[in-house]
């Protein structure tokens, strides 16, 4: 039993289940499968952004520009669809991925080559990318009637009981799980954040690893830009405002260490679902928006305290385990 309680993912899963059961007593039908599917679908974009944020945080960095990246890229893609309605959807999605990755590469370049602290870089680019979205659109909106039906309807199409948007999130989760646990990049990301000094001695280029983490984060933000614009059928400068903080909060709640090197894909997903359940349930049971903000803030602080009190070296710190094996041998 003690071992189960020490598992962050199992504990968080239990808390989410208890929350759903508790909210179901106040809101009839809250725990029904159809509503749970809707909650997961509503949380899908946050799950993808949290995984993007997690990739950067693992390398002992942070990306506060993911939502601004989403806003600019979403505006660019929506305006392109409105201006050239005959363009295939695949090209628009590739365009979103490319623009997002390019904006992420700018962050990565400034962090890697110029050695500027990530929080300073991404705070600056957060404002720059939002400004770029305003300049691109002239402060205007792109509404549903200006977008093509294919552009709008694909993420909403139901397949095997789930919208395509949810299936995209599931595919990203599986892909990120493989990338971070079964590839050299994933091992380098954990090592770069867990023990940078040992990573250097092991021949890992920390700067390059952080650069590719920012590029991946930007590409995923670009993917989310299309999903967001098509789901809500509108593009404007302030879309996803504050979502960068939600992505960080989901990571913290899920047990990803801000100090780097510790965390799991399952934790990021559960942290996102935790926030998704709260944001869907509190309005239903009559909690005011201001109280919702306060509750979310308290939850984040408690998660940080929990992380700080957890075992310092809990998680997958690969270089430490490898070194211990070599010493034993």
ABEGO torsion letter per residue (X at the ends): XAAAAABAAAAAAAAAAAAAAAAAAABBGAABAAAAAAAAAAAAAAAAAAAAAAAAAAAGBBBAAAAAAAAAAAAAAAAAAAABAABBAAAAAAAAAAAAAAAAAAAAAAAAAAGBBAAAAAAAAAAAAAAAAAAAAGGBBBBAAABBAAAAAAAABBBGGBBAAAAAAAAAAAAAAAAAAABAAAAAAAAAAABAAAAAAAGBBAAAAAAAAAAAAAAAAAAAAAAAAAAAGBBBAABGBGAAAAAAAAAAAAGBBAAEGBEBAAAAAAAAAAAAAAAAAAAAAGBBAAAAAAAAAAAAAAAAAAAAABBAABEBBAAAAAAAAAAAX
